[in-house]
Amino acid sequence: MCDEKAPASFAVARIARLHRMASGKSLRALGLYPGQEYVMIQLWISGASRQADLIKAADLDPSTVTKMLQRLEQAGHVRRRPDPADRRAVLVEATEASTELRTAVEAHLTELEEQLLTGLDQHERHELLRLLAKTELNLCRTAGECAPE
């Protein structure tokens, strides 16, 4: 069986799929699609951002982010406007109406984190994060996606 040849790779793929499924179920209750919560978090933390910067931060296809932003705008969570410093660029910002959503998204992330780590003590949680960081760096180097050191 393939997962016997690459058990860590298959475990990571299964965990990523299950994480996305669990997250998606909870996000649907908030009226969000998976990935939109990360765009909103970026806006809540950083404030108004150029659409191009959000695309880079999300590491998604521009058309995917554009569709996300259209849906978020229709729901009243973001607004887009021309960048006064560069009329060709578009600024995206979270609306005041999204404040309640922020509280719900933060609760969602806290609950998802606890579900993910249930049964692990503090030492195990720390060790898991340490090992995941190392494996992320390995793949980052392989993919050529690491920020310059």
Rosetta constraint file for C-alpha pairs under 8 A:
AtomPair CA 1 CA 5 HARMONIC 7.24 0.50
AtomPair CA 2 CA 6 HARMONIC 6.58 0.50
AtomPair CA 3 CA 7 HARMONIC 4.88 0.50
AtomPair CA 3 CA 9 HARMONIC 7.78 0.50
AtomPair CA 3 CA 10 HARMONIC 5.66 0.50
AtomPair CA 6 CA 10 HARMONIC 6.28 0.50
AtomPair CA 7 CA 11 HARMONIC 6.01 0.50
AtomPair CA 8 CA 12 HARMONIC 6.12 0.50
AtomPair CA 9 CA 13 HARMONIC 6.20 0.50
AtomPair CA 10 CA 14 HARMONIC 6.08 0.50
AtomPair CA 11 CA 15 HARMONIC 6.06 0.50
AtomPair CA 12 CA 16 HARMONIC 6.00 0.50
AtomPair CA 13 CA 17 HARMONIC 6.17 0.50
AtomPair CA 14 CA 18 HARMONIC 6.13 0.50
AtomPair CA 15 CA 19 HARMONIC 5.87 0.50
AtomPair CA 16 CA 20 HARMONIC 6.13 0.50
AtomPair CA 17 CA 21 HARMONIC 6.21 0.50
AtomPair CA 18 CA 22 HARMONIC 6.08 0.50
AtomPair CA 19 CA 23 HARMONIC 5.96 0.50
AtomPair CA 19 CA 116 HARMONIC 7.88 0.50
AtomPair CA 20 CA 24 HARMONIC 5.81 0.50
AtomPair CA 20 CA 34 HARMONIC 7.30 0.50
AtomPair CA 21 CA 25 HARMONIC 6.23 0.50
AtomPair CA 22 CA 26 HARMONIC 6.58 0.50
AtomPair CA 22 CA 112 HARMONIC 7.66 0.50
AtomPair CA 23 CA 27 HARMONIC 6.02 0.50
AtomPair CA 23 CA 34 HARMONIC 7.09 0.50
AtomPair CA 23 CA 108 HARMONIC 7.95 0.50
AtomPair CA 23 CA 112 HARMONIC 6.85 0.50
AtomPair CA 24 CA 28 HARMONIC 6.01 0.50
AtomPair CA 24 CA 33 HARMONIC 6.60 0.50
AtomPair CA 24 CA 34 HARMONIC 5.39 0.50
AtomPair CA 25 CA 29 HARMONIC 6.93 0.50
AtomPair CA 26 CA 30 HARMONIC 7.01 0.50
AtomPair CA 26 CA 108 HARMONIC 6.91 0.50
AtomPair CA 27 CA 31 HARMONIC 6.37 0.50
AtomPair CA 27 CA 32 HARMONIC 5.12 0.50
AtomPair CA 27 CA 33 HARMONIC 6.26 0.50
AtomPair CA 27 CA 34 HARMONIC 6.75 0.50
AtomPair CA 27 CA 105 HARMONIC 7.88 0.50
AtomPair CA 27 CA 108 HARMONIC 7.59 0.50
AtomPair CA 28 CA 32 HARMONIC 5.27 0.50
AtomPair CA 28 CA 33 HARMONIC 6.28 0.50
AtomPair CA 30 CA 101 HARMONIC 7.52 0.50
AtomPair CA 30 CA 104 HARMONIC 7.38 0.50
AtomPair CA 30 CA 105 HARMONIC 7.90 0.50
AtomPair CA 32 CA 36 HARMONIC 6.27 0.50
AtomPair CA 32 CA 37 HARMONIC 7.18 0.50
AtomPair CA 33 CA 37 HARMONIC 7.78 0.50
AtomPair CA 35 CA 39 HARMONIC 6.79 0.50
AtomPair CA 36 CA 40 HARMONIC 6.22 0.50
AtomPair CA 36 CA 68 HARMONIC 6.34 0.50
AtomPair CA 36 CA 72 HARMONIC 7.79 0.50
AtomPair CA 37 CA 41 HARMONIC 6.07 0.50
AtomPair CA 37 CA 105 HARMONIC 6.75 0.50
AtomPair CA 38 CA 42 HARMONIC 6.16 0.50
AtomPair CA 38 CA 58 HARMONIC 7.27 0.50
AtomPair CA 39 CA 43 HARMONIC 6.40 0.50
AtomPair CA 39 CA 54 HARMONIC 6.93 0.50
AtomPair CA 39 CA 58 HARMONIC 6.76 0.50
AtomPair CA 40 CA 44 HARMONIC 6.08 0.50
AtomPair CA 40 CA 94 HARMONIC 7.03 0.50
AtomPair CA 40 CA 102 HARMONIC 7.89 0.50
AtomPair CA 41 CA 45 HARMONIC 6.01 0.50
AtomPair CA 41 CA 102 HARMONIC 7.72 0.50
AtomPair CA 42 CA 46 HARMONIC 5.77 0.50
AtomPair CA 42 CA 47 HARMONIC 7.57 0.50
AtomPair CA 42 CA 54 HARMONIC 7.69 0.50
AtomPair CA 43 CA 47 HARMONIC 4.84 0.50
AtomPair CA 43 CA 48 HARMONIC 6.13 0.50
AtomPair CA 43 CA 49 HARMONIC 6.80 0.50
AtomPair CA 43 CA 92 HARMONIC 7.75 0.50
AtomPair CA 43 CA 93 HARMONIC 6.08 0.50
AtomPair CA 43 CA 94 HARMONIC 5.91 0.50
AtomPair CA 44 CA 94 HARMONIC 6.45 0.50
AtomPair CA 44 CA 102 HARMONIC 7.83 0.50
AtomPair CA 47 CA 93 HARMONIC 6.23 0.50
AtomPair CA 47 CA 94 HARMONIC 7.29 0.50
AtomPair CA 48 CA 91 HARMONIC 6.11 0.50
AtomPair CA 48 CA 92 HARMONIC 5.37 0.50
AtomPair CA 48 CA 93 HARMONIC 4.25 0.50
AtomPair CA 48 CA 94 HARMONIC 7.18 0.50
AtomPair CA 49 CA 53 HARMONIC 6.51 0.50
AtomPair CA 49 CA 54 HARMONIC 6.75 0.50
AtomPair CA 49 CA 91 HARMONIC 5.31 0.50
AtomPair CA 49 CA 92 HARMONIC 5.37 0.50
AtomPair CA 49 CA 93 HARMONIC 6.52 0.50
AtomPair CA 50 CA 54 HARMONIC 6.49 0.50
AtomPair CA 50 CA 83 HARMONIC 7.52 0.50
AtomPair CA 50 CA 89 HARMONIC 6.64 0.50
AtomPair CA 50 CA 90 HARMONIC 5.53 0.50
AtomPair CA 50 CA 91 HARMONIC 4.36 0.50
AtomPair CA 50 CA 92 HARMONIC 6.03 0.50
AtomPair CA 51 CA 55 HARMONIC 6.29 0.50
AtomPair CA 51 CA 89 HARMONIC 7.40 0.50
AtomPair CA 51 CA 90 HARMONIC 5.66 0.50
AtomPair CA 51 CA 91 HARMONIC 5.90 0.50
AtomPair CA 51 CA 92 HARMONIC 6.13 0.50
AtomPair CA 52 CA 56 HARMONIC 6.43 0.50
AtomPair CA 52 CA 62 HARMONIC 7.98 0.50
AtomPair CA 52 CA 89 HARMONIC 7.90 0.50
AtomPair CA 52 CA 90 HARMONIC 7.96 0.50
AtomPair CA 53 CA 57 HARMONIC 6.11 0.50
AtomPair CA 54 CA 58 HARMONIC 5.92 0.50
AtomPair CA 54 CA 65 HARMONIC 7.77 0.50
AtomPair CA 55 CA 59 HARMONIC 5.97 0.50
AtomPair CA 55 CA 60 HARMONIC 6.02 0.50
AtomPair CA 55 CA 61 HARMONIC 7.10 0.50
AtomPair CA 55 CA 62 HARMONIC 5.87 0.50
AtomPair CA 55 CA 65 HARMONIC 6.13 0.50
AtomPair CA 56 CA 60 HARMONIC 7.15 0.50
AtomPair CA 58 CA 65 HARMONIC 7.82 0.50
AtomPair CA 60 CA 64 HARMONIC 6.53 0.50
AtomPair CA 60 CA 65 HARMONIC 6.62 0.50
AtomPair CA 61 CA 65 HARMONIC 6.55 0.50
AtomPair CA 62 CA 66 HARMONIC 6.06 0.50
AtomPair CA 63 CA 67 HARMONIC 6.16 0.50
AtomPair CA 64 CA 68 HARMONIC 6.21 0.50
AtomPair CA 65 CA 69 HARMONIC 6.07 0.50
AtomPair CA 66 CA 70 HARMONIC 6.16 0.50
AtomPair CA 67 CA 71 HARMONIC 6.30 0.50
AtomPair CA 68 CA 72 HARMONIC 6.13 0.50
AtomPair CA 69 CA 73 HARMONIC 5.86 0.50
AtomPair CA 69 CA 78 HARMONIC 7.33 0.50
AtomPair CA 70 CA 74 HARMONIC 6.12 0.50
AtomPair CA 71 CA 75 HARMONIC 6.21 0.50
AtomPair CA 72 CA 76 HARMONIC 6.30 0.50
AtomPair CA 72 CA 77 HARMONIC 5.28 0.50
AtomPair CA 72 CA 78 HARMONIC 5.78 0.50
AtomPair CA 73 CA 77 HARMONIC 5.67 0.50
AtomPair CA 73 CA 78 HARMONIC 4.78 0.50
AtomPair CA 73 CA 79 HARMONIC 5.67 0.50
AtomPair CA 73 CA 80 HARMONIC 7.73 0.50
AtomPair CA 76 CA 95 HARMONIC 7.05 0.50
AtomPair CA 76 CA 97 HARMONIC 6.76 0.50
AtomPair CA 76 CA 98 HARMONIC 7.35 0.50
AtomPair CA 77 CA 94 HARMONIC 5.82 0.50
AtomPair CA 77 CA 95 HARMONIC 5.39 0.50
AtomPair CA 77 CA 96 HARMONIC 7.84 0.50
AtomPair CA 77 CA 97 HARMONIC 6.20 0.50
AtomPair CA 77 CA 98 HARMONIC 4.82 0.50
AtomPair CA 78 CA 92 HARMONIC 6.63 0.50
AtomPair CA 78 CA 93 HARMONIC 5.44 0.50
AtomPair CA 78 CA 94 HARMONIC 4.39 0.50
AtomPair CA 78 CA 95 HARMONIC 5.13 0.50
AtomPair CA 78 CA 98 HARMONIC 7.54 0.50
AtomPair CA 79 CA 92 HARMONIC 5.77 0.50
AtomPair CA 79 CA 93 HARMONIC 5.60 0.50
AtomPair CA 79 CA 94 HARMONIC 6.57 0.50
AtomPair CA 79 CA 95 HARMONIC 6.54 0.50
AtomPair CA 80 CA 90 HARMONIC 6.45 0.50
AtomPair CA 80 CA 91 HARMONIC 5.58 0.50
AtomPair CA 80 CA 92 HARMONIC 4.51 0.50
AtomPair CA 80 CA 93 HARMONIC 6.58 0.50
AtomPair CA 81 CA 90 HARMONIC 5.64 0.50
AtomPair CA 81 CA 91 HARMONIC 5.33 0.50
AtomPair CA 81 CA 92 HARMONIC 6.62 0.50
AtomPair CA 82 CA 86 HARMONIC 7.52 0.50
AtomPair CA 82 CA 87 HARMONIC 5.45 0.50
AtomPair CA 82 CA 88 HARMONIC 7.13 0.50
AtomPair CA 82 CA 89 HARMONIC 6.06 0.50
AtomPair CA 82 CA 90 HARMONIC 4.63 0.50
AtomPair CA 82 CA 91 HARMONIC 5.85 0.50
AtomPair CA 83 CA 87 HARMONIC 5.34 0.50
AtomPair CA 83 CA 88 HARMONIC 7.34 0.50
AtomPair CA 83 CA 89 HARMONIC 5.44 0.50
AtomPair CA 83 CA 90 HARMONIC 5.28 0.50
AtomPair CA 83 CA 91 HARMONIC 5.26 0.50
AtomPair CA 94 CA 98 HARMONIC 6.37 0.50
AtomPair CA 95 CA 99 HARMONIC 7.57 0.50
AtomPair CA 97 CA 101 HARMONIC 7.87 0.50
AtomPair CA 98 CA 102 HARMONIC 6.21 0.50
AtomPair CA 99 CA 103 HARMONIC 6.70 0.50
AtomPair CA 100 CA 104 HARMONIC 6.52 0.50
AtomPair CA 101 CA 105 HARMONIC 6.01 0.50
AtomPair CA 102 CA 106 HARMONIC 6.05 0.50
AtomPair CA 103 CA 107 HARMONIC 6.24 0.50
AtomPair CA 104 CA 108 HARMONIC 6.09 0.50
AtomPair CA 105 CA 109 HARMONIC 6.17 0.50
AtomPair CA 106 CA 110 HARMONIC 6.20 0.50
AtomPair CA 107 CA 111 HARMONIC 6.11 0.50
AtomPair CA 108 CA 112 HARMONIC 6.04 0.50
AtomPair CA 109 CA 113 HARMONIC 5.99 0.50
AtomPair CA 110 CA 114 HARMONIC 6.26 0.50
AtomPair CA 111 CA 115 HARMONIC 6.17 0.50
AtomPair CA 112 CA 116 HARMONIC 6.11 0.50
AtomPair CA 113 CA 117 HARMONIC 6.22 0.50
AtomPair CA 114 CA 118 HARMONIC 5.70 0.50
AtomPair CA 117 CA 125 HARMONIC 6.97 0.50
AtomPair CA 120 CA 124 HARMONIC 5.50 0.50
AtomPair CA 120 CA 125 HARMONIC 5.93 0.50
AtomPair CA 121 CA 125 HARMONIC 6.15 0.50
AtomPair CA 122 CA 126 HARMONIC 6.15 0.50
AtomPair CA 123 CA 127 HARMONIC 6.09 0.50
AtomPair CA 124 CA 128 HARMONIC 5.96 0.50
AtomPair CA 125 CA 129 HARMONIC 6.30 0.50
AtomPair CA 126 CA 130 HARMONIC 6.20 0.50
AtomPair CA 127 CA 131 HARMONIC 6.12 0.50
AtomPair CA 128 CA 132 HARMONIC 6.01 0.50
AtomPair CA 129 CA 133 HARMONIC 6.07 0.50
AtomPair CA 130 CA 134 HARMONIC 6.44 0.50
AtomPair CA 131 CA 135 HARMONIC 6.26 0.50
AtomPair CA 132 CA 136 HARMONIC 5.93 0.50
AtomPair CA 133 CA 137 HARMONIC 6.19 0.50
AtomPair CA 134 CA 138 HARMONIC 6.34 0.50
AtomPair CA 135 CA 139 HARMONIC 6.31 0.50
AtomPair CA 136 CA 140 HARMONIC 5.90 0.50
AtomPair CA 137 CA 141 HARMONIC 6.13 0.50
AtomPair CA 137 CA 146 HARMONIC 7.51 0.50
AtomPair CA 138 CA 142 HARMONIC 6.35 0.50
AtomPair CA 139 CA 143 HARMONIC 5.94 0.50
AtomPair CA 140 CA 144 HARMONIC 5.91 0.50
AtomPair CA 140 CA 145 HARMONIC 5.09 0.50
AtomPair CA 140 CA 146 HARMONIC 5.15 0.50
AtomPair CA 141 CA 145 HARMONIC 6.44 0.50
AtomPair CA 141 CA 146 HARMONIC 5.93 0.50
